Amino acid sequence: MFSGNVDVNDLFASVTWPCQLPPGWTFEWDPSSIGEERVLEDDCIEVPLPSVGRSICTTIAAQAPMDIIFDIGGRVIRARRADVAALSHVMEALLYGNRVKSKLEIISIKDTNPAGFSLLIKYAYEGSLPEEADLRDTPINAWPMLLSLADMYCVERLKLHCASNMWDMACKKTVTTFLQWAIETNCTRLQEKCMSLIALISLDGTLTEDFVFVCYHHPEAIKRLRVLALKNVE
């Protein structure tokens, strides 16, 4: 479907993405924390299925030749222009915009993780991430990196896909960090989920350095959390 094999290990060997943690911010993730009890009524983020029309077009397009090359920091990824453009209006503008030469076959993109971009292109064809990309067993930076790419290129369904998987891993130890990433990537659904969980956590579990950092840089979060906390008291 596209040229450029996805080595998931590459994705996490040197994660560089626009939504990096601020200097001095470190996050240690304990895989054993997955599945910690969460007391929320609606405890999932649903990802809509690909449209039937999109699936049919993808099947037909699979027979078309690859006509575009992405140069991601020296790594070559071949793809079909129409499929990638269908991901979002940002991709469409990148590949078909007024400033794009009609016969342009190579597009160079800087400051982007090659393995992550490969998954983004694969997502354009399949509407899901490959089975081998089981990000649960990899460093936690993986999902935020993909979430950041999805936000950069306005691939809303992929954003929900990433948010859903991040939320599945959320617990008291990780929720404030996930909230930071959700705010930075404009992921409303993940923001709502994280704030709902934080509002249920006791003060000793909430007043951490990470939480203070989030509130300092995003003071609007304090008002929203106060409203949620008051609802829990009622």
N, C-alpha and C positions, 0 to 999 in steps of 0.2 A: 504493500500500500504506500509506503514511503521509504526512502533510503536514509538510513541513519539509525542503527540499532540502539535501543534504549538500554543502557547499562545502569540499573538503578543505583548501583554502588557509586557511579560517577556523580549521581545527583547529590550525594551527601559528603563526598570526599572534600569538596571545597565549595560550600554553599555561599554564593554571592548573589544578593538580590536587593532590589530597591528598598524594601522594607526591613532593613537590618536593624537589629537591636541597637539602642544608643550606646555610646562608649561607657564601659563600666557595668553594663547590664549583662548578666550571665544567667543562664537557666539550666538547671540540672533536672533531668526527667527520670523518674523511676517507673519503668515499665510495669512493675507490680501494682502501680496505682490505678491502672486501667480497670474499670469495672467497679470502682468504689461507689457505694450507694449514693444516689442522688435523689432528693425528694422533690421531684417536679412532675406535674400532671402530664404535660406534653413533653416527653423526654426524647425527642428526636428532631432532626432537621430533614425534611423530605426533599428529595431531588426529583424533579419532574422527568418523566420518560421523554426520549427524543420524539419529535413529531413524526407521524407516519410519512408525511411528505418528505421530510428530511431523510428518513431511512431509505426511501425509494430512490431519491436523488443520489444518495451515497452509494447505493448498490450499482446504479447505472454509471456513475462517475468512476467507479473502480476499474472500468475498462479503459478509461482515458489515460493518455500518457502524462507523465510528470513534466511540468513545464516551468517550474520555478525552483531556484536554489537559494537556500538561506545559508549565509556564511556567519556562523555564530562563534566569533573569536577564533577563527581558523578551522572550525569543525563544519563540515558540509552536510546539509540536510536537504534532500530533494523532496518535493511535494507537488501537489496539483493546486494551481492557483485558485480555481473556483471553490474547491473544498475548504481551503484555509480562509478565503475571503468570507465564506458563509458563517464562520465562527462568530463574527461581530462586525459592527459598523467600523470599528477601529481597524480591524484587519482588512476590511473591504477598502477603506481609504488608503491603507498602506500599499495595497496591491493594485488598486484600480483608480486611485485618486487623480485629480487633475495634474498634479506635479509628477506623476509617475509616467515614465516613458513606456509607451505601449509594448515595446519589444524587450523591456528590461527583464533579464532572466536570472540575475543574481542580486540578492538583497542582503546587505551586510547589516548586522545588528550587534551593537556593542553592549557591554556591561550586562549581559544576560547569561544565566547558567545554561550551557549547551544541552545537558541531559534533561533539564527541566523544560526547555523549549521543545526538545524531541517529544516529550510526553504531551505537550500542548498540541503539537501537530498531529500526533497519533489520536488525540482526543477529537480532533476535527473529523477524522474518518470513522471512528467507532462510537463516539458519544459516551465513552467511558474510558477509564484508565486500564492499561493492560493488567492481566492477572498477575504477571510476575512483579508488578510494582506494588508489592505488599508493604506499604510504608509504616505499618505498625511495628515492624521489627527493625526499623532504622532510626537514626537520630531524629529528634522531634522537629528540627528545623525544616524537614522535608515538606510537610504539609503547608506551613506558612510560606515557603518559597513558591510553591505552586499557586497558593492563594494570591500571592503578590503578582505573579505573572497573569493570572486570570483577571485580576483587577486592572492591571496595566493595559491589557488588550480588551477589556470589557466583555469577557466571556462569562456571562452571568451564571449559566448552568454549571460550569466548572467551579465557579466560586462556591455555589451551593454544595457541590460534590466535596470540595475540600473542607468547607465548614462542617458538613455532616460528619466527616471522619474525625475532624479535630474535636467536635463536640462529644463524640463517642469516647474520646480519651480524656475529656475534661473531668477534673475532680478538684478538691479543695487546694491541692498543691499546685495545680496548673492553671486554674481558672483566671487569675488576674493577668497572667502572661498571655493567655489566649485572648482575653479582652483587649489587651494592648494591640495585638496583631489584628484583631477584628476591626478596631477603630482605624488603624493605619491603612487598612485595605478597603474601608467603606463597606464592610460586610455586615449589613444590618441584622440579619437573622442570627449570626453568631454573637453579635453584641447583645442582642436581647436575651439569648440563652445564658450567656456568661453573667450578665447583670442579675438575672433572676436567681441564679445559683448563689452569687455573692450575697444577695439580699437575704438568703436563708442561712448563711454561715455566721457563726458566732463571732464576736469582736476579736477574740484571740486568734481566730483563723483568718480574719480579714485584714487586720492592721499589720501588714507586712511592708517591707521596703518596696516590693513590686507594686503593691496596691497604692502606696503613697505616690510613687512615681507616675502611675497612670492618672491619678486624680490631679497631680500637679500640672501635667502636660495636657490633660483633657478635663478641665474643671466641669464641663457640662455633664460629665458622667456622675458627679456627686449628686446633682439634682435628681437625675433619673433613678439613681440607687435609693435616694431618700424616699421617693414616691413608692418604689417597690417594697421597701422595708416597712413603710407604714401600712401598706396593704396586707402584709403578712401578720401585722399586729392586730388588725381589725378582726 
